[in-house]
Amino acid sequence: MRKKAVWLCILLVVTLPLASAIPTSIEILESRSLDSADLGLTGGALSPDGQYVLVYGADGYLHLIDSTQAMNPDEDVYLEKDSDETLQDAAWHPRSQTAYIVGDKATVLRYVKSTHDVQIVTGTNMLDDSDLTSVAWVASGSHAYIGSEDGNIWMYTNGSGFQKLEGTKESQISDIACHRAHNICSFSTLSDGIGIIDRWSNISWVSGTTSDTWLGAACDDGTLNECVYIGSGARIGNLRLDPDTPENSAMVKIWELKELGGEFHTNQRGIDSTSLFTLIPIGLLRYDPVTTDTFTLMVNADVISENVTLSRENIISVWEMDTRTGFFVTSRGSIVSFEPLVDELNDGILTTVLMLVVAIAVPGVFLGLIYWNSPWLQRKYLNWRNRRLEKKKTQP
């Protein structure tokens, strides 16, 4: 009997700390649809001032959502359709007054915030009728880079138009990301690896990156000279940028997230300069560029239990108003709000309570172990207890 009690006490000591491992997650609050039909959206871009999200997709679809009141359709701005081509990417100018949208068959559009006009950018005959896949502005806003399905990259300025860069290869440019503090950019390709564009628009290639299929790039923390890349097979790459000599930039490490339960789809900027990675089937992760840690926010199984229809859709844009509080848009055109499953205040209180329980329980467990294994202590306790009982009997 004594041995059983000892093992029970040991089990309590071992299992108590595990109770503090509370998973971080979000819950879906409400949703609405932009249209009853499947819109075939391909992406969305949050303006640098945080006011609007521009979503885009098939058949030249463009729509503006108020980022803070995304569930209120009265705050939406319905934009004029100026193209029938599929729009593949969009980037806001750093001053948030215009956004450029690119798509199939050399489509380049300009959205003007002050008038909500959508304009066709001229001079696209320089783009060889290419299907355009990505666009990004440098931090200063002096120029943008545009990538294509056939591996070409152009620099664009309002004054000079389009200029084709030298040194590209043939694989599709899957994404372009520009550093938030330096006028240098990085781009990912499906089979030619990762490239760097310096401040003079010269291209260099990062060694050791051609064996992966890279899907997206992000340089979301302007205080770090680093960018992160997501790849097929749940692969993540961490690149150390050299702002002074960009051709010396190097991949620090490439690793795989095991048991991810899906494939990476897109990357968006999260709160506090973190990155949000969306998954297929529908899911959401947070990446911290400082620690290179990832945190699960939403897994497909959780969505299935709440909304089977939503679980079949893919997230094309996500943004946060606070930690684990925000909205996402799906390819079909659903807008969904979310918040922490357990808010941070309650998390903190619960963690404190658990720490107190452990602090109180663990010494008691060890004292119990000593007592159960010491016949002398047991005899002393019984003698003391009997004396107290006898004393009570003699009291009037």
Phi, psi and chi 1 to 4 in degrees:
 res  aa     phi    psi   chi1   chi2   chi3   chi4
   1 MET       -  -39.3  177.6   67.8 -177.6      -
   2 ARG   -64.7  -39.7 -176.9  178.9  -59.3  154.2
   3 LYS   -63.4  -39.4  -72.9 -176.8  178.4  179.6
   4 LYS   -62.6  -42.2  -71.2 -177.9  178.9  179.3
   5 ALA   -64.0  -40.7      -      -      -      -
   6 VAL   -60.7  -47.3  169.3      -      -      -
   7 TRP   -64.7  -33.9  -78.6  111.0      -      -
   8 LEU   -64.6  -41.4  177.9   60.1      -      -
   9 CYS   -64.9  -42.1  -68.0      -      -      -
  10 ILE   -62.3  -41.2  -66.9  173.0      -      -
  11 LEU   -61.0  -40.0 -178.1   61.9      -      -
  12 LEU   -63.4  -40.2  -74.3  170.5      -      -
  13 VAL   -64.7  -40.2  172.6      -      -      -
  14 VAL   -70.2  -39.1  171.9      -      -      -
  15 THR   -89.3  -20.3   55.9      -      -      -
  16 LEU   -58.1  -47.7  -91.1  171.0      -      -
  17 PRO   -62.3  -26.4  -23.2   34.1      -      -
  18 LEU   -65.4  -22.7  -62.9 -179.8      -      -
  19 ALA   -67.0  -19.6      -      -      -      -
  20 SER   -82.4   -4.5   63.7      -      -      -
  21 ALA   -81.6   77.4      -      -      -      -
  22 ILE   -89.2  121.9  -54.7  168.5      -      -
  23 PRO   -70.9  143.4   26.4  -33.7      -      -
  24 THR   -88.3  131.8  -59.1      -      -      -
  25 SER  -155.2  172.9 -170.4      -      -      -
  26 ILE  -127.6  159.4   58.1  175.7      -      -
  27 GLU  -123.9  146.1   64.1  175.0  -27.0      -
  28 ILE   -79.7  131.3  -66.2  170.1      -      -
  29 LEU   -96.0  -63.2  -63.2 -179.6      -      -
  30 GLU  -150.0  167.7   54.9 -178.2  -34.1      -
  31 SER  -148.5  160.6   64.4      -      -      -
  32 ARG  -146.9  165.6   69.9  177.5  177.4   97.0
  33 SER  -117.5  140.8  -64.1      -      -      -
  34 LEU   -73.1  -25.3  -68.2  173.3      -      -
  35 ASP  -159.0  156.3 -162.0  -72.5      -      -
  36 SER   -72.9  -23.2   57.6      -      -      -
  37 ALA   -92.0  162.3      -      -      -      -
  38 ASP   -72.7  115.8 -173.9  -15.8      -      -
  39 LEU   -80.7  -17.6  -67.2  174.8      -      -
  40 GLY    64.5   44.3      -      -      -      -
  41 LEU   -70.7  144.7  -60.7 -178.8      -      -
  42 THR  -112.5  -17.9   55.6      -      -      -
  43 GLY  -177.5  177.3      -      -      -      -
  44 GLY  -154.3  150.8      -      -      -      -
  45 ALA  -133.3  125.8      -      -      -      -
  46 LEU   -85.2  131.4  175.6   66.9      -      -
  47 SER   -66.6  147.6   59.7      -      -      -
  48 PRO   -56.5  -29.5  -27.2   35.4      -      -
  49 ASP   -83.3    0.1   63.1    5.6      -      -
  50 GLY    75.8   11.9      -      -      -      -
  51 GLN   -85.2  -43.9 -177.4  178.3    4.5      -
  52 TYR  -127.3  155.2  -72.5  119.3      -      -
  53 VAL  -119.8  123.5  174.5      -      -      -
  54 LEU   -98.9  114.5  179.6   65.5      -      -
  55 VAL  -104.7  151.8  -64.4      -      -      -
  56 TYR  -150.9  165.5   48.2   86.6      -      -
  57 GLY   177.6 -144.0      -      -      -      -
  58 ALA   -64.8  151.3      -      -      -      -
  59 ASP    57.7   32.5  -59.3  -40.4      -      -
  60 GLY    71.6   21.2      -      -      -      -
  61 TYR   -69.0  131.3 -176.6   87.6      -      -
  62 LEU  -137.3  137.9  -81.3  173.3      -      -
  63 HIS  -153.2  142.5 -168.0   83.9      -      -
  64 LEU  -112.1  130.0 -154.9   63.6      -      -
  65 ILE  -117.9  134.9  -58.4  167.7      -      -
  66 ASP   -70.2  119.5 -172.7  -56.9      -      -
  67 SER   -64.9  -31.0   66.7      -      -      -
  68 THR   -90.5  -17.9   62.8      -      -      -
  69 GLN  -126.7   48.7  -58.0 -175.7   61.8      -
  70 ALA   -64.7  -21.9      -      -      -      -
  71 MET   -86.4   -2.7  -57.2  -46.0  -62.2      -
  72 ASN  -102.7  105.0 -175.2   -2.0      -      -
  73 PRO   -64.0  -20.9   22.1  -32.4      -      -
  74 ASP   -67.5  -18.7  -66.0  -25.1      -      -
  75 GLU   -92.0   -4.6  -62.0  -62.1  -34.3      -
  76 ASP   -69.8  153.2  -70.9    1.7      -      -
  77 VAL  -119.3  116.6  179.3      -      -      -
  78 TYR   -85.5  117.1  -64.8   83.3      -      -
  79 LEU   -95.2  146.8  -58.8  177.4      -      -
  80 GLU   -66.8  138.9 -177.3  179.8  -11.3      -
  81 LYS   -86.2  120.1 -177.9  176.9  176.8 -180.0
  82 ASP  -117.6   10.4  -80.9  -52.7      -      -
  83 SER  -156.9  150.3  172.7      -      -      -
  84 ASP  -104.0    2.3  -68.9  -35.5      -      -
  85 GLU   -83.8  156.6  -58.7  -61.2  -26.4      -
  86 THR   -71.6  128.0  -63.0      -      -      -
  87 LEU   -92.2  130.7  -56.0  176.2      -      -
  88 GLN  -108.6  -24.4  -58.4  -73.1    2.4      -
  89 ASP  -159.8  160.2 -161.9   14.3      -      -
  90 ALA  -149.0  149.5      -      -      -      -
  91 ALA  -144.2  130.0      -      -      -      -
  92 TRP   -81.3  143.7  -71.8   83.2      -      -
  93 HIS   -65.1  146.1 -172.0  -85.0      -      -
  94 PRO   -53.9  -25.2  -28.7   35.4      -      -
  95 ARG   -86.2   -0.4  -71.1 -164.3  -68.6  -89.8
  96 SER    68.6   12.6  -61.6      -      -      -
  97 GLN   -92.5  -21.0  -62.6  -53.8  -56.0      -
  98 THR  -139.9  159.5   58.0      -      -      -
  99 ALA  -137.6  143.9      -      -      -      -
 100 TYR  -112.4  134.1  -76.3   69.8      -      -
 101 ILE  -121.3  133.3  -50.3   99.3      -      -
 102 VAL  -122.0  156.2  -59.8      -      -      -
 103 GLY  -162.9 -162.8      -      -      -      -
 104 ASP   -64.4  155.2  -67.6   -8.6      -      -
 105 LYS    53.6   48.0  -64.8 -174.5  178.9  178.3
 106 ALA    58.9   32.8      -      -      -      -
 107 THR   -77.2  124.7  -60.6      -      -      -
 108 VAL  -134.7  119.6 -177.9      -      -      -
 109 LEU  -118.4  153.9  -55.7  175.0      -      -
 110 ARG  -121.9  125.1  179.9 -167.4  -64.1  110.3
 111 TYR   -99.4  132.4  161.6   72.9      -      -
 112 VAL  -110.1  117.8 -178.9      -      -      -
 113 LYS   -65.6  -40.2  179.9  179.9  175.7 -179.0
 114 SER   -63.9  -31.4   59.8      -      -      -
 115 THR  -116.2   -8.2   59.9      -      -      -
 116 HIS    60.7   26.5  -65.4  -48.5      -      -
 117 ASP   -82.3  148.4  -74.4  -18.1      -      -
 118 VAL  -116.1  121.5  177.2      -      -      -
 119 GLN  -116.0  148.2  -54.9  165.6   -9.7      -
 120 ILE   -85.8  124.0  -62.9  174.5      -      -
 121 VAL   -77.3  132.0  175.5      -      -      -
 122 THR   -85.2  164.9   59.6      -      -      -
 123 GLY    87.0    9.8      -      -      -      -
 124 THR   -74.2   -2.5   55.5      -      -      -
 125 ASN   -63.5  -19.0   56.9  -57.5      -      -
 126 MET   -71.4  -12.1  -60.7  -73.1  -66.4      -
 127 LEU   -93.8    7.1  -55.1  179.6      -      -
 128 ASP    58.6   29.5  -55.5  -36.3      -      -
 129 ASP    57.8   28.0 -155.1   34.6      -      -
 130 SER   -74.0  152.2  -60.2      -      -      -
 131 ASP   -79.9  115.9  -70.0  -21.9      -      -
 132 LEU   -90.1  135.5  -53.6  177.6      -      -
 133 THR  -115.8  -20.6   56.2      -      -      -
 134 SER  -155.7  153.2   50.2      -      -      -
 135 VAL  -152.6  143.1   56.7      -      -      -
 136 ALA  -155.5  143.8      -      -      -      -
 137 TRP   -97.1  143.3  -75.5   90.8      -      -
 138 VAL   -71.6  162.5  -63.0      -      -      -
 139 ALA   -57.9  -36.5      -      -      -      -
 140 SER   -75.3  -17.7   66.8      -      -      -
 141 GLY    80.2    9.7      -      -      -      -
 142 SER   -73.1  -31.0   59.6      -      -      -
 143 HIS  -160.2  165.5   56.9  -82.4      -      -
 144 ALA  -124.2  162.0      -      -      -      -
 145 TYR  -118.8  140.7  -68.1  110.3      -      -
 146 ILE  -126.2  128.9  -63.7  173.0      -      -
 147 GLY  -109.8  159.4      -      -      -      -
 148 SER  -129.1  170.4   71.4      -      -      -
 149 GLU   -66.9  -28.0 -168.2  175.6   57.9      -
 150 ASP   -94.2   13.8   51.3   15.9      -      -
 151 GLY    92.6   -0.3      -      -      -      -
 152 ASN   -83.4  154.5  -71.6  -46.3      -      -
 153 ILE  -133.4  135.4  -61.6  176.0      -      -
 154 TRP  -119.3  145.7  -69.2  -93.5      -      -
 155 MET   -92.9  139.2 -179.9  179.3   72.3      -
 156 TYR  -125.8  132.6  173.2   79.3      -      -
 157 THR  -130.8  152.9   64.3      -      -      -
 158 ASN   -61.5  -32.5  -72.7  -35.9      -      -
 159 GLY   -84.3  -40.7      -      -      -      -
 160 SER  -102.5   -8.9  -57.5      -      -      -
 161 GLY    76.5 -137.1      -      -      -      -
 162 PHE  -102.5  134.2  -58.6   92.7      -      -
 163 GLN  -132.0  122.8  -60.8  178.4   43.1      -
 164 LYS   -75.2  134.1 -166.9  173.2 -175.9  178.3
 165 LEU   -86.5  150.0  -57.5 -169.9      -      -
 166 GLU   -91.4  156.7  -60.2  -67.5  -27.0      -
 167 GLY    91.6    7.6      -      -      -      -
 168 THR   -79.1  171.5   57.5      -      -      -
 169 LYS  -119.7 -149.4  -62.7 -175.4  179.9 -178.8
 170 GLU  -112.5  -15.5  -62.4 -179.8   -6.5      -
 171 SER   -77.4  152.0  177.1      -      -      -
 172 GLN   -56.6  134.4  175.7  178.5  -39.8      -
 173 ILE   -78.2  108.6  -52.0  -62.6      -      -
 174 SER   -84.2  -25.6   54.7      -      -      -
 175 ASP  -166.2  154.2 -160.4    6.8      -      -
 176 ILE  -130.7  132.9  -57.0  174.9      -      -
 177 ALA  -133.0  131.4      -      -      -      -
 178 CYS  -106.7  140.4  -64.8      -      -      -
 179 HIS   -63.6  143.8 -165.0  -87.7      -      -
 180 ARG   -80.7   -9.1  -61.1  176.0   66.8   83.6
 181 ALA  -121.7  -22.7      -      -      -      -
 182 HIS  -117.5  151.5  -54.2  -69.5      -      -
 183 ASN   -84.0   49.7  -89.6   10.8      -      -
 184 ILE  -126.5  151.3   58.4  175.4      -      -
 185 CYS  -131.5  162.5  -56.8      -      -      -
 186 SER  -131.2  151.3  178.5      -      -      -
 187 PHE  -137.1  154.0   60.7   91.4      -      -
 188 SER  -114.2  149.9   56.9      -      -      -
 189 THR  -128.6  165.6   71.6      -      -      -
 190 LEU   -77.2  -28.0  -65.0 -175.0      -      -
 191 SER  -145.4   -4.3   60.5      -      -      -
 192 ASP  -103.2    6.3  -74.1  -30.6      -      -
 193 GLY    90.3 -153.6      -      -      -      -
 194 ILE  -116.7  139.0  -70.5  168.8      -      -
 195 GLY  -123.5  160.7      -      -      -      -
 196 ILE  -120.8  137.9  -52.6  -66.7      -      -
 197 ILE  -113.6  116.7  -51.2  173.2      -      -
 198 ASP   -81.0 -177.7   67.6   17.5      -      -
 199 ARG   -68.3  -13.9   58.5  177.7   57.6   90.5
 200 TRP  -102.9   13.2  -58.9  -77.2      -      -
 201 SER    66.8   27.2  -63.3      -      -      -
 202 ASN   -88.8  141.9  -62.0  -45.6      -      -
 203 ILE  -103.0  134.4  -71.0  177.5      -      -
 204 SER  -130.6  156.5   57.4      -      -      -
 205 TRP  -113.3  142.7  -68.1   87.2      -      -
 206 VAL   -89.5  123.5  179.9      -      -      -
 207 SER   -69.4  153.4   62.1      -      -      -
 208 GLY    76.5   19.0      -      -      -      -
 209 THR  -120.7    2.1   60.6      -      -      -
 210 THR   -81.5  -12.6   56.9      -      -      -
 211 SER   -83.9   -7.3   59.5      -      -      -
 212 ASP  -109.2  153.7  -77.6  -77.8      -      -
 213 THR   -96.1  103.8  -60.2      -      -      -
 214 TRP   -90.4  131.4  -61.9  109.2      -      -
 215 LEU  -106.6  -26.0  -53.1  173.0      -      -
 216 GLY  -159.7  160.0      -      -      -      -
 217 ALA  -136.6  148.5      -      -      -      -
 218 ALA  -149.3  134.7      -      -      -      -
 219 CYS  -126.5   64.6  -49.5      -      -      -
 220 ASP   -81.7  -19.4  -71.0  -33.3      -      -
 221 ASP  -105.6  106.3 -167.4  -29.8      -      -
 222 GLY   -68.9  -13.1      -      -      -      -
 223 THR   -84.7  -11.4   65.2      -      -      -
 224 LEU  -109.4  141.8  -60.0  175.5      -      -
 225 ASN   -90.9   60.1  -69.4  -29.6      -      -
 226 GLU  -143.2  153.8  -64.9 -178.4    3.0      -
 227 CYS  -134.0  155.5  -65.5      -      -      -
 228 VAL  -122.2  149.3   63.8      -      -      -
 229 TYR  -131.2  142.9  -54.7   82.3      -      -
 230 ILE  -111.0  142.5   53.2  174.2      -      -
 231 GLY  -136.1  167.7      -      -      -      -
 232 SER   -61.4  147.6  179.7      -      -      -
 233 GLY    80.3   24.0      -      -      -      -
 234 ALA    58.3   40.6      -      -      -      -
 235 ARG   -97.5  143.5  -56.4  -89.8  -77.6  173.0
 236 ILE  -127.1  137.1  -62.7  179.4      -      -
 237 GLY  -122.9  138.4      -      -      -      -
 238 ASN  -114.9  115.3 -178.6 -106.8      -      -
 239 LEU  -105.4  131.2  179.9   78.2      -      -
 240 ARG   -92.7  114.5 -176.4   70.9   48.9   78.2
 241 LEU   -85.8  140.1  -76.7  174.1      -      -
 242 ASP  -108.4   99.3 -173.6  -27.5      -      -
 243 PRO   -62.1  -32.8  -18.6   31.5      -      -
 244 ASP   -80.4  -35.9  -61.2  -40.2      -      -
 245 THR  -131.9   78.5  -46.2      -      -      -
 246 PRO   -55.9  -29.4  -26.6   36.0      -      -
 247 GLU   -67.3  -13.1   60.5  -90.3   21.5      -
 248 ASN   -91.5    2.1  -69.3  -22.7      -      -
 249 SER   -59.7  143.4  -59.5      -      -      -
 250 ALA  -141.3  149.3      -      -      -      -
 251 MET   -76.3  120.7 -172.6   64.4   74.6      -
 252 VAL   -75.9  -47.9  177.4      -      -      -
 253 LYS  -159.8  154.5   63.7  176.4  178.6  176.4
 254 ILE  -129.0  128.4  -60.5  173.8      -      -
 255 TRP  -141.6  166.4   70.4   99.3      -      -
 256 GLU  -113.1  135.2  176.8 -174.5  -14.4      -
 257 LEU   -85.6  106.1  -73.8 -177.6      -      -
 258 LYS   -76.5  150.3  -62.1 -172.9 -179.8  -62.8
 259 GLU    55.2   38.3  -59.7 -180.0    1.7      -
 260 LEU   -70.6  -31.8 -175.7   61.5      -      -
 261 GLY    82.2   18.4      -      -      -      -
 262 GLY   173.7 -170.6      -      -      -      -
 263 GLU  -115.7  149.5  -75.9  -77.5   -7.9      -
 264 PHE   -64.1  145.8  -72.3  127.6      -      -
 265 HIS  -121.4  -62.0 -177.8   42.9      -      -
 266 THR  -137.7  168.7   66.1      -      -      -
 267 ASN  -130.8  139.6   53.0  -85.4      -      -
 268 GLN  -135.8  160.3  -47.6  -86.0  -40.9      -
 269 ARG   -82.2  130.6 -169.8  165.5 -171.1 -103.8
 270 GLY  -101.0 -170.2      -      -      -      -
 271 ILE   -70.1  150.2 -155.3   78.4      -      -
 272 ASP    57.1   37.5  -65.1  -29.0      -      -
 273 SER    63.1   20.2  -62.2      -      -      -
 274 THR   -82.8  172.3   58.7      -      -      -
 275 SER  -116.2  142.4  -61.8      -      -      -
 276 LEU  -109.1  122.4  -61.0  175.4      -      -
 277 PHE  -105.0  125.3  -61.6  156.2      -      -
 278 THR   -93.2  154.2   68.2      -      -      -
 279 LEU  -123.7  158.4  -53.8  175.7      -      -
 280 ILE  -121.6  123.6  -64.9  177.6      -      -
 281 PRO   -65.5  169.0   25.3  -33.9      -      -
 282 ILE   -46.5  128.5 -167.5  168.2      -      -
 283 GLY  -172.1  171.0      -      -      -      -
 284 LEU  -151.2  134.0 -171.5   61.5      -      -
 285 LEU  -126.5  154.4  -68.6  178.9      -      -
 286 ARG  -111.6  137.4 -175.6 -170.5  -53.5  -76.9
 287 TYR  -117.0  129.2  171.1   82.1      -      -
 288 ASP  -100.2  110.9 -173.0  -25.0      -      -
 289 PRO   -67.8  -20.1   24.6  -32.9      -      -
 290 VAL   -74.0  -45.5  175.6      -      -      -
 291 THR  -100.3  -12.7   63.2      -      -      -
 292 THR    61.4   22.5   70.5      -      -      -
 293 ASP   -87.5  152.9  -69.2  -30.0      -      -
 294 THR  -118.7  147.1   55.7      -      -      -
 295 PHE  -132.7  129.0  -53.4   91.0      -      -
 296 THR   -74.9  125.1  -58.6      -      -      -
 297 LEU  -101.2  -38.3  -62.8 -178.9      -      -
 298 MET  -153.7  130.5 -176.9  175.3   67.7      -
 299 VAL  -113.8  156.6  -65.2      -      -      -
 300 ASN   -58.7  -38.1 -173.3 -107.7      -      -
 301 ALA   -60.5  -36.8      -      -      -      -
 302 ASP   -66.2  -39.5  -63.7  -27.5      -      -
 303 VAL   -67.2  -41.1 -176.3      -      -      -
 304 ILE   -58.4  -41.5  -69.3  174.8      -      -
 305 SER   -68.2  -24.5   64.9      -      -      -
 306 GLU   -95.6  -41.0  -65.8  -69.9  -27.6      -
 307 ASN  -155.2   98.4 -169.5  -37.4      -      -
 308 VAL   -62.4  -39.8  175.0      -      -      -
 309 THR   -62.7  -45.7  -58.5      -      -      -
 310 LEU   -63.7  -32.5 -176.8   63.6      -      -
 311 SER   -64.8  -16.7   69.5      -      -      -
 312 ARG   -91.2   -2.9  -58.7 -170.0 -175.8  104.1
 313 GLU   -98.6  169.0  -58.4  179.0   33.0      -
 314 ASN  -119.6  141.0  -60.0  -40.7      -      -
 315 ILE   -77.8  128.3  -61.0  174.0      -      -
 316 ILE  -112.1  -12.6   54.8   91.7      -      -
 317 SER  -158.2  139.6 -175.6      -      -      -
 318 VAL  -147.2  142.5   56.2      -      -      -
 319 TRP  -148.1  153.0   64.5   98.1      -      -
 320 GLU  -114.1  141.5  -69.5 -178.6  -66.7      -
 321 MET   -94.2  -25.9  -50.0  -49.4  -61.1      -
 322 ASP  -155.5  176.0 -160.0   -8.7      -      -
 323 THR   -59.2  120.1  -56.5      -      -      -
 324 ARG    62.2   23.7  -65.1 -176.0  -68.0  155.9
 325 THR  -132.0  121.3  -59.1      -      -      -
 326 GLY   174.4 -146.9      -      -      -      -
 327 PHE  -143.7  156.4  -52.9   90.0      -      -
 328 PHE  -139.5  157.3   63.6   77.8      -      -
 329 VAL  -119.3  140.6 -177.4      -      -      -
 330 THR  -104.5  167.6   71.9      -      -      -
 331 SER   -60.9  -31.4   54.6      -      -      -
 332 ARG   -73.6  -27.1 -174.9  177.6  178.7   84.9
 333 GLY   116.7   16.9      -      -      -      -
 334 SER   -83.4  136.7  -60.0      -      -      -
 335 ILE  -109.4  125.3  -55.7  175.7      -      -
 336 VAL  -126.9  134.2 -179.2      -      -      -
 337 SER  -100.2  150.8   62.4      -      -      -
 338 PHE  -144.9  159.5   60.7   85.5      -      -
 339 GLU  -148.3  169.9   69.6  175.8   13.1      -
 340 PRO   -59.4  139.5  -23.5   33.6      -      -
 341 LEU   -64.5  -40.5 -173.8   59.9      -      -
 342 VAL  -129.5  120.0  178.5      -      -      -
 343 ASP   -66.8  158.8   63.4   47.5      -      -
 344 GLU   -62.2  -32.3  -68.6 -179.1  -13.5      -
 345 LEU   -63.3  -47.0  177.5   61.2      -      -
 346 ASN   -66.0  -36.1  -72.8  -18.9      -      -
 347 ASP   -57.7  -44.8  -80.1   -7.5      -      -
 348 GLY   -65.4  -42.7      -      -      -      -
 349 ILE   -62.9  -44.9  -67.1  172.5      -      -
 350 LEU   -63.8  -41.0 -175.3   55.5      -      -
 351 THR   -62.3  -42.1  -59.7      -      -      -
 352 THR   -62.2  -44.5  -57.7      -      -      -
 353 VAL   -60.9  -44.3  169.6      -      -      -
 354 LEU   -62.7  -39.7  -74.1  169.8      -      -
 355 MET   -63.7  -40.3  -70.2  176.2   65.5      -
 356 LEU   -65.6  -41.1  -71.7  172.4      -      -
 357 VAL   -60.6  -45.4  168.6      -      -      -
 358 VAL   -64.4  -42.4  171.1      -      -      -
 359 ALA   -62.0  -36.0      -      -      -      -
 360 ILE   -80.3  -41.6  -65.3  169.0      -      -
 361 ALA   -74.3  -40.4      -      -      -      -
 362 VAL   -62.2  -47.9  169.4      -      -      -
 363 PRO   -59.0  -38.9  -24.2   35.1      -      -
 364 GLY   -62.6  -37.8      -      -      -      -
 365 VAL   -64.1  -43.8  168.4      -      -      -
 366 PHE   -68.6  -37.8  -80.4  107.5      -      -
 367 LEU   -62.3  -38.4  -70.9  174.0      -      -
 368 GLY   -63.3  -40.2      -      -      -      -
 369 LEU   -59.8  -43.5  -75.9  170.9      -      -
 370 ILE   -63.7  -43.8  -65.1  170.6      -      -
 371 TYR   -62.6  -47.9  173.7   79.2      -      -
 372 TRP   -64.5  -23.0  -78.6  100.6      -      -
 373 ASN  -103.5   10.2  -75.0  -82.7      -      -
 374 SER  -126.5   97.7  174.8      -      -      -
 375 PRO   -58.3  -34.5  -25.1   35.4      -      -
 376 TRP   -61.8  -44.5 -177.9   81.2      -      -
 377 LEU   -65.0  -36.5  -77.4  176.0      -      -
 378 GLN   -65.5  -41.3  -68.2  174.8   31.9      -
 379 ARG   -65.1  -41.6  -72.9 -163.6  -58.2  -88.6
 380 LYS   -60.8  -42.3  -73.1  -70.1 -175.7 -178.6
 381 TYR   -65.1  -44.4  170.7   73.5      -      -
 382 LEU   -63.7  -41.6  -70.9  173.4      -      -
 383 ASN   -62.4  -43.9  -70.1  -25.0      -      -
 384 TRP   -62.7  -42.3  172.8   80.1      -      -
 385 ARG   -65.4  -41.1 -179.5  172.6  176.8  -87.3
 386 ASN   -66.3  -39.3  -70.8  -25.5      -      -
 387 ARG   -62.1  -39.4  -74.7 -163.3  -58.7  -89.1
 388 ARG   -65.4  -40.6  -77.6 -180.0   59.6   84.8
 389 LEU   -65.1  -43.0  -68.6  174.0      -      -
 390 GLU   -63.4  -38.5  -69.7  -64.9  -30.5      -
 391 LYS   -63.7  -40.8 -173.1  176.0  179.6  179.7
 392 LYS   -65.2  -34.6  -75.3 -176.3  177.4 -179.3
 393 LYS   -68.1  -33.0  -71.2  179.5 -179.0  178.5
 394 THR   -83.9  -13.8   58.5      -      -      -
 395 GLN   -74.8  138.3  -71.0  177.9  -10.7      -
 396 PRO   -66.6      -   23.0  -31.1      -      -
